[in-house]
Amino acid sequence: MAETVAAHIKTRFLVLSDTHGLDSLPDSVSRQYADVAIHCGDLTTESKIDEYKASIRFLQALNAPLKLVIAGNHDFTMDIPVFQRKVAEVRPPLDPRLLEQAYGYYGEVRQLFTDTTGITFLDEGTHSFRLQNGALLNVYASPNTPSLGDWGFQYHPDHGHDFSIHNVDVAVTHGPSKGIMDYTYSGQRAGCPYLFEAIARARPRMHCFGHIHEGWGAKLVTWRRDISKRPSHLTDIDNEKSVLIDRLSTLRPSMEFSTTSHCSGDPNPLKWGSQTLFVNAAIQGTEDLPIQPPWLVDLELPPANT
């Protein structure tokens, strides 16, 4: 699976997630150029139409020619069956005019993104892009997370989900895979084991996500050579050869964004097929650190003409 011809186009990614209705980022972040900006879901807190409009405004302000967005569990109005079910369950029934004023009509949020130039909303699946820098980027996207609740884009943890990840450079999901930057404040791992299996088999250059705010950070994971029949974070990661880039406990509060580079000549150049960079880019923090910094990530991609 390792590349025989080195990917040689340095590509910068701005990665963020869980902005929850935030309408702006620090100017130093918005001005920072990236070839690709990625939002890993939870654009909103209550899935209200005004929150989406605020999100679109700050996404438009980002200095990136390609901006990719997925939904998260809080963005339930984009999961129309869930939206319809929530509306039907309300007693007494909501006034349709007030409902539409607050949340939009069914499909309105999707139309907002369709009508907005420069922002690409990704449905679940694989997507290919030819970047302005000449690189080819293959992306897998999925908003789905495990839960027993009734938010958007969720599945029962016992039933699992089919994450069909094959031959991609970057996997963009809302939630983490089990075992990697998925610890909650209660000490439980909230990541999905089915997602870990899919990532371990596909071994993309980067897997970026959010959802678990307290799991913010980045880690360059080195895979064991032979994959298990049922891959697990306990058996298929070579921890001695993996590198923790950053986490909340080591984060400097003054940082407006975090950077990491894994290109040729860097201290830890990424070995595609043998390593994956995991990035939890959840922005929303706590009272002590309300805004956690987004990530600027430099990776090498193959040229689009190969």
N, C-alpha and C positions, 0 to 999 in steps of 0.2 A: 504493500500500500504506500510505502514511502516514495517520494518523488525521485525520479531519475534525472530530471532536468530541473534545476533550481528555479523556483518562482522568484522573480526579480523586480517586480514593480512595488515599491513601497507605498502602502496605502494607509491613510489615517482614518480611524473610526472614532466618532464621538458617540458614546453609549450612555444611555440614561433610562430610567424606569420609575414607575410609581411616583409621578409628579402630582397626582391627585388634585387636579384643578389649578395647579400653579400657572400663573399667567406670564411669568418672566423668569429669566435666569440672570445672574450677574453679567454685566456687559463684557467682562473678560472672557466669559464662557461663550456668549453669543458671538463675539468677534473671532474666536479661535477657529481657524479654518480646519475643516475635515473633509475628506473625500466622500465619506458616508456618515450620516447621522442615523442612529438607531434608537427608537423608543420601544421598550419591551413591555408596554402595557400598563394598565391602571392610569389612564390619562385623567380620570375623574375620581371623585369620592362617592357621589350619589348618582352618577350617570345623567346629570342634568345637561340640557342643551347649552346653557351658558358656560358650563365647565369645558365642554368640547370646543366651543368657540375660543375660550381663553387658551386652551392647549394649542389650537391651530395658530393663534397669534404668536405664541412663543416659538413654535416650531418653524414658522415662516421666518422668524428673526435669526435663526441659526445659520451660520456661514458654511453651508454644505450644499453641493449641487444635487446630491441624492439624499432624500430623507425617507426612511422606512419606519413604519409604525404598525404595531399589532395591538390588539385589545387585551385587557386583563379582566379579572373577575368582577371588579367594580364597574366596568363598562358594560353593564348588563343590557342596556337598551340596544346594543349592537347585536346581541344574541336574541333575535326577535321572538322565538318560542318562549324563552325565559321572560322576556319583557311582557308578552301577552299573558303569560300565566300569573305574573305578579299583579298585573292590572286586574285580572279576573278574580283574584283572591281577596282584593281589598273590599272591606265592608264598613260602612255603606259604600256603594260604587262611587268612583271618582267622577267629578264633572269632566266630560271629555274635553271641553275647552281649556280648563285649567291644567289637565293632564298634558295636553299638547303644548301648552304654553311653557310648562316646566321641563318636559322630557322630549318634546318633538313628536311628530307622527312616526308610525312604524317605518323604518328605513331612512328617516331624515338625517340621522348622524352619518350614515354611510354616504349619503348624497353630499353632505358637507365636505367630506374628504374627496369625493369624486370631483367636486367642483373647484377644489383648491389646487392651484398649480404648484408643483414642486414638492408635494407630499404624497407618498405612495403607501396606501393602506394594504397590508398583506393578509390575505386569508390563509388558512392552514394549508401547507403544501410547500413545494419547491419553486423558487423563482430565480431567474437569471438576469444579470444586469451587466452591460458594458459601461464601465466607468469613464469619466472624463480623462482620467490619468492613463487610459489605455488598458487597464486591467479588466479581467472577467471575474465577476463575483456571483457565486451560486449560494443561495440562501434557503434554508429551511425555516419556516415560521409556524408557530402554534401558540394560540392563546390559552390552551386548556390546562387546568390544574385540578388536582384531586381535592374533593371536599364532600362532606355530608350535608352541606348547606344548599342554598338555592340561589347562589350568585350566577353570573354569566360564565359560559364556557367552562363548565366543570363536569367532572365525572366521579362516580363512586370509587373510592380508593381500592375496594376489593375487586372491582370490575376491570380496572386498568384502562389504558387507552393505547391505540395504535399510532405510535410516533414513527412515521415512515421516513426515516432520515437516511439518505444515500447520496454519496458523492457530492457533498456540499462543503463550502469553505467556512460558512458561519451558520450556526443554529441559533435562532432567536425564539425564545420561549418566554412566557410570562413567569413561570415558576422554575425552581431549581430541580436538578436531579438529586436523588437521595444520596446524602453523604458528602455533598460539596457545597459549602456556604449556605446551608439550609437549617442551621440551629435556630430555634426560637428562643425567646427570653425564658421560657419555661424549661429549656434544656432538651426539648424534643426535636427530632429531625423531621422536617415537614416536606422534604423533597420527595419526588416520585421515583420509585425503583424501576418502573417501566421506561421512564425517560432516561434514567442512567443506562439501562441496557442498550437503548437505541444509540445514545451518544457514544458509549464504549465501543460499539460495533462500527459506527460510522467514522469516529475520530476526526471531527472537523477541526479546522485551525482554531476556531473560537466558538464557545457557547456562551451567549450573553442572556441575562434574565434579571428578574427582580423578585417581587412578591413578598419575600421574607426580608423586611427592611433591615433587621438586625444582622442579617448575613452579609451585608455590604462588604465587598472586597474583591480580590482577584488572586488566582492561583494557576500557575503553569503546571499542569498535571502530566506526568510521564506514565504511559501505559505499560503494563507488562506485555511481553512479546506474545504470549499465547493467551487468547481470550477464553474465559470460562464459558461453560454451556449456558449458565444464567449469570451474566456479569453483575458484579457488585462492587461497591466502593471498598469493601473489606478484602476483596481478592484480586482485583484487576488493576489497581493503581500501585505503581512503584513509588512509594512515599520517599524513599531515600534519594531518588532522582527528581522528585517534584520540588517546585519552588513556590513558597508563599510570597506573593507580591505585596499585599497589604490587606488589612482588616480593620474593623472599627477600633479595636483596642490599641492599635498603633497609629491611627489616623491623627494628623495634626489638624486641630479645629480651624486654623487659618487658611487651609487649602481650599481653593475655589474649584479645582478639578484635580484628579489624579492621573498620572501618566505612566504608561509602560510601553516598552518597545521590544520587539522580538524579531528583529530583522538581521540579515547577514552583518557580521561585525559587532553586534550587540553582545553583552555579557551572556545572555540566555536566548540565542536565536532559536526560534521554534522549528522543531523537526516534524514536518507534516507527516502524518501517519503514525508517528510515535508519541506525539504530544498534542494536548489541547489546552488552550488558554480559557479558563472559566472566569467570567466576570459577572458579579452581582452588582448591578448599577442602580439599586433602589435609592431614590433621591430623598424621599420623606424620612426624616429622622425623629428625634425626640426633643423634649423641651431644651435639653442641654445642647443639642446640635440639630436644629430644625431642618436644615438642608444639608444632606450628605452629598459630597462632590460627585459629579458625573465623571466618566472615564474617557481619557484620550488614549487610544490604543493604536500602535503602529505594527502592522503585519505586512508580509509580502504576499502578493497574489500573482497568478500566472497572467501573461498578456492575453488579450481577447482574441488575437489573431492566431493562436495555436490550437 
